[in-house]
Amino acid sequence: MEKNIIIIGAGLAGLTCAYLLQKQGIATIVLEARTRLGGRIDTIQAAEKTNIEMGATWFGSKHVHFTQLLKELEIGSFAQKMDGIAFFEPMSFEPAQQFQIPANQETSYRVQGGTAEVIRKLAASLPSDSIKKAVQIKTISQRKKDLLLTDQKGQTYSASHVISTLPPNLLAQSIQFEPALPEQVFSIFQQTHTWMSESIKFGLVYKSPFWEKKGFSGTMFSQCSISPELYDHSNYEGTTYALKGFLSGQAMHFDQEKRKTMIVEQLAKAMGPEARDFIAYEDRLWSEEVFTHTPYKSYVMAHQNNGHEVYQNTYYQGKLILSGTETANQFGGYMDGAVSSAIRAIQEILRDDII
């Protein structure tokens, strides 16, 4: 029997699902609520054509599924720069301590051209009309032979199989299921941590890497300032220069101008007045991204229920399959988890003998 497959979400997991099915000669439709692709991968181009990762950035050699995808897509990677003097701020009233990061630390890698290059190449591998943006699915209804999806405008889509790549908590609170999914399953959805949901990321662009000239790595850790982590974010070619890091949760209570002032003063205090000579500042509060974050019903810990057994099951007689990084039983919350969850979802599709 001929089948048609709808994928909800055009982030890394969703586009990887579509890419893998395309390789099998199986067409799909990808429905994305945003007006851009990538989900929690979002590489923006700031001043001086400097790429700043507002979302997913790093991966390791142990992330074999993501590494293999990069190889297939012919996308290069490079080691995160960590050599040179790093800083640690233990207390606000003490100067930052300087130290050398041990050479035996596990290497983190970045994607050449920005992480969004993965999204671009995945999307380019698909037919141009297979991805529909600004489509918010509101209901999924089970019928005898298929599933019926309805979007925010009342338009309907019929599918033999649906792969949802939405964060489970967002899925539970934004889409109505008819008939309802089992209560235990729905409860786990709502108690699953959404990767990136609470993160606040920022980047500062500079004309030149002043930190390198002073023998600094661009790395800083702090227990007392607004940024608990900071890293060199210059590009692979060494033609654009930036520092990028995370802001603490308290930063969400300040406006962007205040956040910028506080982080620049933190850097200037440790690295010198050159830190004030930036040419652009960017930041992203992921808690404000409504197609990623929705408030939890109760307290949820980091990575809670990522990879839970309910995500390894299918629903509505195998017609509804759950994917996305939170569903991965290994490296949940990482890009590798997104890719491995896509592989598992496609295995479910192929197991259902749809070819």
C-alpha positions in Angstrom: 0.0 0.0 0.0 1.3 3.4 -0.9 2.2 5.5 2.1 2.8 9.2 2.7 4.9 10.5 5.6 4.7 13.8 7.4 7.5 15.0 9.6 6.7 17.7 12.2 9.7 20.0 12.8 12.5 21.1 10.4 15.3 21.0 13.0 18.2 18.6 12.8 16.1 15.5 13.7 13.3 16.3 11.3 15.5 17.1 8.3 17.7 14.1 9.0 14.5 12.0 8.9 13.5 13.5 5.6 17.1 13.1 4.2 17.3 9.4 5.2 13.9 8.6 3.7 14.9 10.5 0.5 17.9 8.2 0.3 15.4 5.3 0.3 13.4 6.9 -2.4 10.5 7.7 0.0 9.0 11.2 -0.3 8.0 13.2 2.8 6.5 16.5 3.7 8.2 18.4 6.5 6.0 20.9 8.4 7.8 23.6 10.4 6.1 26.2 12.7 8.9 28.7 12.3 9.6 30.8 9.3 13.2 29.5 9.3 14.7 26.0 9.3 17.0 24.6 11.9 15.1 24.6 15.2 17.7 24.8 17.9 20.4 25.1 15.4 20.6 28.8 14.6 23.8 30.3 13.1 23.4 34.1 12.7 25.7 36.3 10.7 26.7 39.3 12.7 29.0 42.2 11.8 32.0 41.6 9.5 30.1 38.5 8.3 30.9 36.8 11.6 29.0 33.6 12.2 27.7 33.4 15.8 26.1 30.2 17.1 23.0 31.1 19.0 22.1 27.4 19.4 23.8 24.0 19.0 27.5 24.5 18.6 29.8 21.7 19.8 30.2 17.9 19.4 32.8 15.3 20.3 34.4 12.3 18.6 32.1 10.0 20.6 29.2 11.5 18.7 29.5 9.0 15.9 26.1 9.5 14.3 26.5 13.2 13.9 30.1 12.8 12.7 29.0 10.3 10.1 26.3 12.7 8.9 28.9 15.4 8.5 31.0 13.0 6.5 28.1 12.1 4.2 27.3 15.8 3.7 30.9 16.6 3.0 31.0 19.2 5.8 34.3 19.8 7.7 34.9 20.4 11.3 37.6 21.8 13.5 38.7 21.6 17.1 37.5 24.2 19.6 40.5 26.5 20.4 41.5 26.0 24.1 45.2 26.6 24.1 46.6 29.5 26.0 45.7 31.0 29.4 42.2 30.5 30.7 40.4 32.3 33.5 38.4 31.2 36.5 36.4 33.6 38.8 35.7 32.0 42.1 34.4 35.1 43.9 33.3 38.6 42.8 35.7 40.4 45.1 38.8 38.5 43.9 40.7 38.8 40.6 40.1 36.1 38.1 42.6 33.2 38.5 44.7 32.3 35.4 45.4 28.7 34.5 46.3 26.4 31.6 43.7 23.9 30.6 45.1 20.4 30.8 46.2 18.9 27.5 44.4 15.6 28.1 40.9 17.2 28.1 38.5 15.7 25.6 38.4 17.8 22.4 35.2 19.6 21.4 34.6 20.3 17.7 32.8 22.9 15.7 31.3 22.8 12.2 33.1 24.6 9.5 30.9 27.4 8.1 28.6 27.2 11.2 26.3 24.5 12.4 23.5 25.8 10.1 25.6 24.5 7.2 24.3 21.0 8.2 20.7 22.3 8.0 21.4 24.0 4.6 22.8 20.8 3.1 20.0 18.6 4.5 17.3 20.9 3.1 19.1 21.2 -0.2 19.0 17.4 -0.6 15.1 17.5 -0.5 12.6 18.6 -3.2 12.0 22.3 -2.9 8.3 21.8 -2.3 8.7 19.2 0.5 9.2 21.7 3.3 6.4 24.0 4.4 7.2 26.8 6.9 4.9 28.7 9.3 2.7 25.6 9.7 1.7 24.9 13.3 0.0 21.5 13.8 -2.8 21.8 16.4 -4.5 18.4 16.3 -3.5 14.8 15.3 -6.5 12.5 14.9 -6.5 8.8 14.3 -8.6 7.4 11.5 -8.9 3.8 10.3 -6.1 3.9 7.8 -4.2 7.1 8.5 -3.7 10.1 10.7 -5.3 13.5 10.1 -3.4 16.6 11.0 -4.9 20.1 11.3 -2.9 23.3 11.4 -3.5 26.7 12.8 -5.5 27.8 9.7 -7.7 24.8 9.7 -5.9 23.1 6.8 -5.7 19.3 7.0 -3.0 16.9 6.0 -3.5 13.1 5.7 -0.6 10.8 6.5 0.0 7.1 6.7 2.8 7.8 9.3 3.7 10.9 11.3 7.1 11.5 12.8 7.1 14.2 15.5 10.5 15.8 16.3 9.1 18.4 18.7 10.4 18.6 22.2 8.0 16.3 24.2 6.8 18.9 26.6 6.0 21.3 23.7 4.3 18.4 21.9 2.1 17.7 24.9 1.1 21.3 25.4 0.7 22.4 21.8 -1.0 19.5 20.0 -4.3 17.8 20.9 -4.4 14.1 20.2 -7.7 12.3 19.3 -8.0 9.8 20.8 -5.8 10.9 23.7 -2.5 9.2 24.2 -2.2 7.0 27.3 -2.1 9.2 30.5 1.2 7.7 31.6 2.8 8.5 28.3 1.4 12.1 28.2 2.7 12.6 31.8 6.2 11.6 30.8 6.1 14.1 27.9 5.3 16.9 30.3 8.1 15.8 32.7 10.8 15.7 30.0 13.5 18.3 30.0 13.8 20.4 26.8 17.3 20.8 25.7 18.3 24.5 25.2 15.1 25.6 26.8 16.7 27.6 29.6 19.9 28.6 27.8 20.9 32.1 27.2 23.7 32.4 24.6 25.7 35.5 23.5 28.5 36.5 21.2 30.8 39.5 20.9 32.5 40.3 17.6 35.9 42.0 17.4 38.1 43.4 14.7 41.0 41.3 15.9 41.5 38.6 18.5 43.0 40.7 21.2 43.0 37.8 23.6 45.3 35.7 21.4 47.8 38.6 21.3 47.9 38.5 25.1 48.3 34.8 25.2 44.8 34.1 26.3 42.7 31.2 25.0 39.4 33.1 25.2 38.2 30.6 27.8 36.6 31.7 31.0 34.7 30.1 33.8 32.9 32.0 36.6 31.0 31.2 39.7 30.0 34.8 40.4 29.6 36.9 37.1 26.8 37.0 34.5 28.7 34.6 32.2 29.6 31.2 33.7 31.3 30.0 30.5 33.1 31.8 27.6 35.1 30.5 24.6 36.9 31.6 21.6 34.5 31.7 18.7 36.6 32.8 15.7 36.1 31.0 12.5 38.1 28.1 11.0 39.8 30.3 8.5 40.9 32.8 11.1 39.3 35.7 9.3 36.5 36.6 11.7 37.0 37.0 15.5 34.5 36.5 18.3 34.0 35.4 21.9 30.9 33.3 22.6 29.4 31.9 25.8 26.4 31.4 28.1 24.7 33.8 30.4 23.4 32.8 33.8 19.7 32.5 34.5 19.7 35.9 36.2 20.4 37.5 32.9 16.8 37.0 31.8 15.7 39.6 34.3 17.8 42.3 32.5 17.2 43.9 29.1 19.7 43.3 26.3 21.6 46.5 26.9 22.2 45.7 30.6 23.2 42.1 29.7 25.7 43.5 27.2 27.2 46.0 29.7 27.6 43.3 32.4 29.3 40.8 30.2 31.7 43.3 28.7 32.7 44.5 32.1 33.3 40.9 33.2 35.6 40.4 30.3 37.4 43.7 30.7 38.0 43.0 34.4 39.8 39.7 33.5 41.2 40.2 30.0 41.8 44.0 29.9 40.2 47.1 28.5 40.4 45.7 24.9 37.3 43.7 25.7 35.3 46.9 25.5 36.3 47.5 21.8 33.8 45.1 20.4 31.9 45.9 17.1 28.8 43.8 17.7 26.9 42.0 20.4 24.2 39.3 19.9 22.3 37.1 22.4 19.4 34.7 22.5 17.1 33.8 25.3 15.8 30.4 24.3 13.0 30.6 26.9 11.4 33.2 24.6 11.4 30.8 21.6 7.8 29.6 21.7 8.5 26.8 19.2 11.1 25.4 21.5 10.1 26.3 25.1 6.8 26.0 26.9 6.6 26.3 30.7 6.7 23.0 32.6 3.8 21.9 34.7 6.2 20.9 37.5 9.9 21.1 38.3 12.1 19.3 35.8 15.8 18.6 36.1 18.3 18.8 33.3 18.0 15.9 30.9 15.1 14.5 32.9 13.4 11.6 31.1 15.6 12.1 28.0 15.6 8.7 26.2 12.7 7.4 28.3 11.2 4.1 27.1 8.0 5.7 26.1 9.9 7.4 23.3 11.1 4.0 22.0 7.5 3.0 21.3 5.2 3.9 18.5 1.5 4.9 18.9 -1.7 4.7 17.0 -0.8 1.2 15.6 2.7 2.3 14.6 1.5 5.3 12.7 2.9 7.9 15.2 6.7 7.8 15.8 8.6 10.1 18.2 11.9 11.5 17.3 14.0 14.5 18.4 17.1 14.7 20.6 15.1 14.3 23.9 13.9 10.9 22.7 17.4 9.5 22.1 18.5 6.8 24.6 22.1 7.9 24.2 23.4 11.5 24.1 19.9 12.9 24.6 20.0 16.7 24.4 22.9 16.7 21.9 23.1 16.9 18.2 24.2 13.3 18.1 21.0 12.4 19.9 18.9 14.2 17.3 20.6 12.3 14.5 20.4 8.9 16.2 16.7 9.5 17.0 16.1 10.1 13.3 17.8 6.9 12.4 15.7 5.0 14.9 12.5 6.7 13.5 13.4 5.7 9.9 14.1 2.1 11.1 10.5 2.0 12.4 9.2 3.3 9.1 11.1 0.7 7.1 10.1 -2.0 9.6 6.5 -1.3 8.8 7.2 -2.4 5.2 6.2 0.7 3.5 8.3 0.3 0.4 
